[in-house]
Amino acid sequence: MLTDMKLHHLLMLAVAVVALSACNAGKDVPYMTNIDQVSPAALSAVASQAGDFSIRPGDLLSINVSSSNADAVQPFNKIQYIPTATNVNSNMVDYSTIYYLVDDNGNIDFPVLGRLHVGGMTKNAIQDYIASLIYPRYLTERPGVECRIENFRVFCIGEFNKPGVINAENGRLNLVEAIAMCNDLTIMGRRDNIMLVRTDATGQRTVTRFNLNDANFLTKPEFNLQQNDILYVEPNASKARSSWSVPPAVTFGISLLGTAMSVITFVLVLADK
């Protein structure tokens, strides 16, 4: 038998272990604990790269050409979709009349200018490229060209409070903004191992990991998200333990063994009588 002193020591040890575990878990929750140690120049460099990513096959582009002479640039703009009395309540919209679909070879069909190769170019590069093709060949003044990506989506899965698909209407999104739009991570999510899966214009996939406890994640080039990025938050050890379950075959075996033991015990009791 254990003495009262030994029981007391064991109890104190158990309390200490639980308290230590709670402290260690608490250290993993706060974000950017060393933010004061991050170089402002590094933060500015990453901020300047926001929205500066390459166009890929499958992207939907909205390209608008403008000028002080609206009639002169009208041939360079796609026909806009205008609802009529017969289709005003329809959910079917012909996006081909509004947007430019980048084909598998990175090309788009542009009014007047014909087929243009835009795959691998940034939005700013496309704007300058189209403007240079129009002026001075077709217009007497350089037009304004605005290019927007209409299918900028980021997929957030795992231990988010609100996982799902984020649509960035302004064509730019960073990691912190994505987390905020998902209502933060759950308390069970690992903040030291956020996974980013990205597919580039050539179809190659890369994986980048972020540690939200360390503010240096703000300086990574991948901090600025791109279209069709996938963010995954892994459950922590506590969540993994709580979700563990006994396989059905093992449960059935234990139940069968328990029944057999009960029968054996009952038989032995009868034999003793």
C-alpha positions as CSV (number, residue, x, y, z in Angstrom):
1,M,0.0,0.0,0.0
2,L,1.2,3.5,-0.7
3,T,1.7,5.8,2.2
4,D,-0.1,9.2,2.4
5,M,3.2,10.9,1.8
6,K,3.8,9.0,-1.4
7,L,0.2,9.7,-2.6
8,H,0.7,13.4,-1.9
9,H,3.9,13.4,-4.0
10,L,2.3,11.6,-6.9
11,L,-0.6,14.0,-6.8
12,M,1.7,17.0,-6.8
13,L,3.7,15.5,-9.7
14,A,0.6,15.0,-11.7
15,V,-0.5,18.6,-11.1
16,A,2.9,19.9,-12.2
17,V,2.8,17.8,-15.4
18,V,-0.6,19.2,-16.3
19,A,0.4,22.7,-15.6
20,L,3.6,22.4,-17.6
21,S,1.7,21.0,-20.6
22,A,-0.8,23.9,-20.4
23,C,2.0,26.4,-20.3
24,N,3.7,24.8,-23.4
25,A,0.4,24.8,-25.2
26,G,-0.2,28.4,-24.4
27,K,3.2,29.4,-25.9
28,D,2.1,28.0,-29.3
29,V,-1.0,30.2,-29.6
30,P,0.2,33.8,-29.8
31,Y,1.2,35.1,-33.3
32,M,4.4,37.0,-34.2
33,T,5.9,37.0,-30.7
34,N,9.2,38.5,-32.1
35,I,7.6,41.2,-34.4
36,D,9.9,43.9,-33.1
37,Q,13.0,42.0,-34.4
38,V,11.8,41.9,-38.0
39,S,13.5,44.3,-40.4
40,P,11.2,47.1,-41.7
41,A,13.1,46.9,-45.0
42,A,12.2,43.2,-45.4
43,L,8.5,43.9,-44.7
44,S,8.5,46.7,-47.3
45,A,10.1,44.5,-49.9
46,V,7.3,41.8,-49.5
47,A,4.6,44.5,-49.5
48,S,5.8,45.8,-52.8
49,Q,5.4,42.4,-54.4
50,A,1.7,42.2,-53.6
51,G,-0.4,41.4,-56.8
52,D,2.8,40.9,-58.9
53,F,2.3,37.3,-60.0
54,S,2.2,35.5,-63.3
55,I,-0.9,34.8,-65.3
56,R,-1.6,31.1,-65.8
57,P,-3.6,28.9,-68.2
58,G,-7.2,28.7,-67.0
59,D,-7.3,32.3,-65.6
60,L,-10.2,34.5,-66.5
61,L,-9.0,38.1,-67.3
62,S,-11.0,41.3,-67.4
63,I,-9.2,43.8,-69.7
64,N,-10.6,47.2,-70.3
65,V,-9.1,49.8,-72.7
66,S,-10.0,53.4,-72.1
67,S,-9.3,56.8,-73.6
68,S,-10.5,60.3,-73.8
69,N,-12.1,59.3,-77.1
70,A,-14.5,56.5,-76.0
71,D,-15.5,55.7,-79.6
72,A,-11.9,55.2,-80.7
73,V,-11.2,52.4,-78.1
74,Q,-14.6,50.7,-78.4
75,P,-13.3,48.1,-80.9
76,F,-10.7,47.0,-78.4
77,N,-13.2,46.2,-75.7
78,K,-15.3,43.0,-75.5
79,I,-19.0,43.2,-75.9
80,Q,-20.5,43.4,-72.5
81,Y,-23.3,41.1,-71.2
82,I,-26.5,43.0,-71.0
83,P,-29.6,41.2,-69.5
84,T,-32.7,41.2,-71.6
85,A,-36.3,40.6,-70.7
86,T,-35.9,36.9,-71.4
87,N,-32.7,36.3,-69.4
88,V,-32.8,38.8,-66.6
89,N,-33.7,36.1,-64.1
90,S,-31.3,33.5,-65.5
91,N,-28.2,32.4,-63.7
92,M,-26.6,31.5,-67.0
93,V,-24.1,34.2,-67.9
94,D,-22.0,34.0,-71.1
95,Y,-18.6,34.8,-69.5
96,S,-16.9,34.6,-73.0
97,T,-18.6,37.9,-73.8
98,I,-17.0,39.6,-70.7
99,Y,-13.7,37.9,-69.8
100,Y,-10.7,36.5,-71.6
101,L,-9.9,32.8,-70.9
102,V,-6.2,32.1,-71.0
103,D,-5.9,28.8,-72.9
104,D,-3.6,25.9,-72.3
105,N,-0.9,27.6,-74.3
106,G,-1.2,30.9,-72.4
107,N,-3.0,32.8,-75.2
108,I,-6.1,35.0,-75.4
109,D,-8.0,36.2,-78.4
110,F,-8.1,40.0,-78.3
111,P,-10.4,42.2,-80.4
112,V,-8.5,43.7,-83.4
113,L,-5.1,42.6,-82.1
114,G,-5.8,38.9,-82.5
115,R,-4.2,36.2,-80.5
116,L,-1.9,37.4,-77.8
117,H,0.5,35.3,-75.6
118,V,0.0,36.5,-72.0
119,G,0.9,33.3,-70.0
120,G,3.7,34.0,-67.6
121,M,3.2,37.7,-67.7
122,T,2.2,39.9,-64.8
123,K,-0.9,42.1,-64.9
124,N,1.2,45.2,-65.2
125,A,3.2,43.7,-68.1
126,I,0.0,42.8,-69.9
127,Q,-1.3,46.3,-69.5
128,D,1.9,47.8,-71.0
129,Y,2.0,45.2,-73.7
130,I,-1.5,45.8,-75.0
131,A,-1.1,49.6,-74.8
132,S,2.1,49.4,-76.9
133,L,0.2,47.3,-79.6
134,I,-2.6,49.9,-79.8
135,Y,-0.5,53.1,-79.7
136,P,0.5,54.6,-82.0
137,R,-0.6,52.1,-84.7
138,Y,-4.3,52.5,-84.1
139,L,-4.7,55.6,-81.8
140,T,-3.1,59.0,-81.7
141,E,-2.8,58.9,-77.9
142,R,-1.7,56.1,-75.6
143,P,-4.8,54.4,-74.1
144,G,-5.2,53.3,-70.5
145,V,-5.4,49.5,-70.0
146,E,-6.7,47.9,-66.9
147,C,-6.2,44.1,-66.4
148,R,-7.9,42.2,-63.6
149,I,-7.9,38.5,-62.7
150,E,-11.5,37.4,-62.1
151,N,-10.9,33.9,-60.7
152,F,-8.5,34.8,-57.8
153,R,-9.5,32.1,-55.3
154,V,-7.7,30.6,-52.3
155,F,-8.8,27.3,-50.8
156,C,-8.6,27.1,-47.0
157,I,-8.9,23.7,-45.3
158,G,-8.2,22.1,-42.0
159,E,-8.3,23.8,-38.6
160,F,-9.9,27.1,-39.6
161,N,-12.9,28.4,-37.7
162,K,-14.5,29.0,-41.1
163,P,-12.7,26.9,-43.8
164,G,-13.8,27.3,-47.4
165,V,-13.0,29.2,-50.6
166,I,-11.9,32.8,-50.5
167,N,-12.6,35.0,-53.6
168,A,-10.4,38.1,-53.7
169,E,-12.2,40.6,-55.8
170,N,-9.3,43.0,-55.9
171,G,-6.9,40.3,-57.2
172,R,-4.5,40.3,-54.2
173,L,-4.5,38.6,-50.8
174,N,-1.9,37.8,-48.2
175,L,-1.7,35.1,-45.6
176,V,-2.9,37.2,-42.7
177,E,-5.8,38.4,-44.7
178,A,-6.8,34.9,-45.6
179,I,-6.6,33.8,-42.0
180,A,-8.8,36.7,-40.9
181,M,-11.4,36.0,-43.6
182,C,-11.6,32.4,-42.2
183,N,-12.3,33.8,-38.7
184,D,-8.8,32.7,-37.5
185,L,-7.6,29.2,-36.6
186,T,-9.3,27.0,-34.1
187,I,-7.6,26.5,-30.8
188,M,-6.7,23.0,-32.0
189,G,-4.9,24.2,-35.1
190,R,-1.1,24.1,-35.3
191,R,0.2,27.7,-35.7
192,D,3.8,26.6,-36.2
193,N,3.2,24.5,-39.4
194,I,0.8,26.2,-41.8
195,M,1.1,24.5,-45.2
196,L,0.8,26.4,-48.5
197,V,0.5,24.3,-51.7
198,R,1.0,26.3,-54.9
199,T,0.9,25.3,-58.6
200,D,2.9,27.5,-60.9
201,A,2.3,28.4,-64.6
202,T,4.1,25.2,-65.7
203,G,2.0,22.9,-63.5
204,Q,4.7,22.3,-60.9
205,R,3.6,22.2,-57.3
206,T,5.6,23.6,-54.4
207,V,5.0,23.4,-50.7
208,T,5.9,26.2,-48.2
209,R,5.4,26.1,-44.5
210,F,4.8,29.1,-42.2
211,N,5.3,29.4,-38.4
212,L,2.9,32.1,-37.2
213,N,4.6,32.2,-33.8
214,D,7.7,33.6,-35.6
215,A,7.1,37.0,-37.2
216,N,9.7,36.3,-40.0
217,F,6.9,34.5,-41.9
218,L,5.9,38.1,-42.9
219,T,9.0,38.4,-45.0
220,K,8.6,35.3,-47.1
221,P,7.8,35.9,-50.8
222,E,5.0,33.3,-50.5
223,F,3.3,35.5,-47.9
224,N,1.5,37.2,-50.8
225,L,-0.9,34.5,-52.0
226,Q,-1.7,33.7,-55.6
227,Q,-4.7,32.4,-57.5
228,N,-5.7,28.8,-56.6
229,D,-3.3,28.5,-53.6
230,I,-4.2,25.9,-51.0
231,L,-3.8,26.6,-47.3
232,Y,-3.9,23.7,-44.8
233,V,-3.9,24.0,-41.0
234,E,-2.8,20.8,-39.3
235,P,-4.5,19.7,-36.1
236,N,-2.3,19.8,-33.0
237,A,-1.4,16.8,-30.9
238,S,-4.4,17.4,-28.5
239,K,-6.9,17.3,-31.4
240,A,-5.2,14.2,-32.8
241,R,-5.5,12.4,-29.5
242,S,-9.1,13.3,-29.0
243,S,-10.0,12.1,-32.5
244,W,-8.4,8.7,-32.0
245,S,-10.9,5.9,-32.1
246,V,-10.6,2.1,-31.7
247,P,-11.0,0.3,-35.1
248,P,-14.4,-1.6,-35.4
249,A,-12.6,-5.0,-35.7
250,V,-10.7,-4.4,-32.4
251,T,-13.9,-3.3,-30.7
252,F,-15.7,-6.4,-31.8
253,G,-12.8,-8.6,-30.7
254,I,-12.7,-7.0,-27.2
255,S,-16.5,-7.4,-26.9
256,L,-16.3,-11.1,-28.0
257,L,-13.4,-11.7,-25.5
258,G,-15.4,-10.1,-22.7
259,T,-18.4,-12.3,-23.5
260,A,-16.2,-15.4,-23.5
261,M,-14.6,-14.4,-20.1
262,S,-18.1,-13.9,-18.6
263,V,-19.2,-17.4,-19.8
264,I,-16.0,-19.0,-18.5
265,T,-16.4,-17.3,-15.1
266,F,-20.0,-18.4,-14.9
267,V,-19.0,-22.0,-15.7
268,L,-16.3,-22.0,-13.1
269,V,-18.7,-20.6,-10.4
270,L,-21.2,-23.4,-11.2
271,A,-18.4,-26.0,-11.0
272,D,-17.3,-24.8,-7.5
273,K,-20.8,-25.4,-6.3
